[in-house]
Every structure is written in structure tokens, then in C-alpha cells.
Amino acid sequence: QVQLVESGGGLVQTGESLRLSCTASGRILILYDMGWYRQAPGKQRELVAVITSGLRINYADSVKGRFTISRDNAKNTVYLQMNSLKPEDTAVYYCNAAMTTIRSEYWGQGTQVTVSS
């Protein structure tokens, strides 16, 4: 049984920073692409950032230059450093692990990020 557990969400003011963490248990995810998604009220879930098993990184245009994704395979953990937060970043943030070649995918339970203006 694989579990992804997110932490680090909270309530901050515009311009402040947060760091989200997602730690996997039950399976070593070094071969998985790891990503962060978010879902705001009334909106569809969207990709925020992804770091592949080969360490290629992609960001949504809306967070480029403000967010940084990284992974520590020794700790089975992926991070999302979020700087210069804006009210429009308010959402539930979900961690995702995916290996499309074997159609294997896992999701975390989500962590709330709220940015007040």
C-alpha cells in the first residue's frame, strides 16, 4: 500500500512563502515522475509543477519564477518551494506520483494553501 503524505500548507499573506513536502511510504518512487497539482474552489485540478525520474522539470506558466520543485530520492520526498505567493495561489495542493509505462499512479490527500490579500 503506497501512501503519499503532504505537509506544509497553511495560511499566509500575499508575498510570503511556504514549502510543501510530500513523502511516500510503501514503495520507493525513484522511478516515478513526481508532481504537484492544485485545485481551487469551483475550478478543475491543474498541474503546478512536475519533476521526472530523470530530473526534467516543468512548471505552469502562472508559477514560473516563483515556485521551485525538487526531490530527494533518498528520503522518498518531493518538495514545492512557493515564494511570492498570491491570492490566486489559494487552493488545495495535491502530490502525485506517476509511472505511465506501467500505468501506476498515486495521489496524496491534499494540503490547503490559503493566501490572504
Legacy VTK file of the C-alpha trace (Angstrom):
# vtk DataFile Version 3.0
C-alpha trace
ASCII
DATASET POLYDATA
POINTS 117 float
0.000 0.000 0.000
1.547 3.259 -1.143
0.756 6.448 0.722
1.710 9.992 -0.223
1.528 12.357 2.720
1.679 16.101 2.116
2.565 18.705 4.698
3.465 22.367 4.880
0.253 24.049 3.843
-1.242 26.927 5.760
-2.457 30.497 5.773
-0.046 33.212 4.660
-0.224 36.767 3.400
0.498 37.958 -0.112
4.204 37.890 -0.843
5.089 35.311 1.777
6.475 31.829 1.248
5.589 28.237 2.039
7.326 24.930 1.413
5.241 21.869 0.771
6.590 18.382 1.323
5.297 15.053 0.112
6.737 11.854 1.500
5.946 8.442 0.094
5.723 5.265 2.100
5.234 1.714 0.977
7.245 1.972 -2.223
10.401 3.653 -3.381
9.410 6.161 -6.015
12.768 6.883 -7.628
11.457 5.719 -10.998
8.281 7.772 -10.728
7.618 11.246 -12.049
6.559 13.409 -9.122
4.257 16.364 -9.437
2.233 18.929 -7.590
-1.291 19.776 -8.671
-3.772 22.219 -7.204
-7.495 22.680 -7.205
-9.202 25.917 -6.297
-12.899 26.050 -5.370
-15.065 25.713 -8.466
-12.095 25.011 -10.730
-10.530 21.939 -12.255
-7.389 20.408 -10.850
-4.348 21.784 -12.640
-0.699 20.880 -12.878
1.601 23.190 -10.922
4.980 21.537 -11.385
6.476 18.178 -12.235
9.921 16.664 -11.817
10.532 13.492 -13.750
12.567 10.494 -12.672
15.267 11.881 -14.950
15.066 15.258 -13.172
13.444 17.185 -16.004
11.246 19.938 -14.610
8.197 21.746 -15.934
6.116 24.479 -14.378
2.762 26.010 -15.077
3.214 29.465 -16.588
1.414 31.003 -13.628
4.097 29.880 -11.156
7.282 30.141 -13.207
9.907 32.163 -11.396
8.087 31.869 -8.062
7.829 28.138 -7.349
10.587 25.532 -7.281
10.080 21.788 -7.302
12.751 19.390 -6.097
13.054 15.813 -4.964
15.190 13.860 -2.521
15.101 10.249 -3.620
16.972 9.105 -0.517
14.060 10.416 1.557
11.376 9.443 -0.958
10.223 13.046 -0.774
9.296 15.803 -3.207
9.176 19.467 -2.281
7.491 22.574 -3.617
9.025 25.853 -2.533
6.488 28.610 -3.105
7.669 32.198 -2.972
5.904 35.492 -3.643
2.559 33.872 -3.037
-0.549 35.498 -4.454
-4.226 35.159 -3.515
-4.778 33.281 -6.783
-2.439 30.558 -5.496
-5.087 29.661 -2.916
-6.057 26.021 -3.469
-5.753 22.511 -2.181
-2.371 21.206 -3.320
-2.025 17.545 -4.181
1.082 15.434 -4.577
1.163 12.950 -7.442
3.466 10.075 -8.321
3.157 8.538 -11.753
4.905 5.981 -13.909
2.996 5.936 -17.165
4.856 2.953 -18.631
3.163 0.657 -16.140
0.079 2.839 -15.612
0.882 3.279 -11.953
-0.250 6.459 -10.205
-0.751 7.634 -6.661
-2.250 10.755 -5.098
-1.877 12.373 -1.730
-4.808 13.583 0.334
-4.092 17.259 -0.303
-2.973 20.188 1.796
-4.698 23.558 1.916
-2.806 26.690 0.954
-4.569 29.977 1.580
-3.056 33.322 0.621
-4.763 36.397 2.015
-4.578 39.783 0.351
LINES 1 118
117 0 1 2 3 4 5 6 7 8 9 10 11 12 13 14 15 16 17 18 19 20 21 22 23 24 25 26 27 28 29 30 31 32 33 34 35 36 37 38 39 40 41 42 43 44 45 46 47 48 49 50 51 52 53 54 55 56 57 58 59 60 61 62 63 64 65 66 67 68 69 70 71 72 73 74 75 76 77 78 79 80 81 82 83 84 85 86 87 88 89 90 91 92 93 94 95 96 97 98 99 100 101 102 103 104 105 106 107 108 109 110 111 112 113 114 115 116
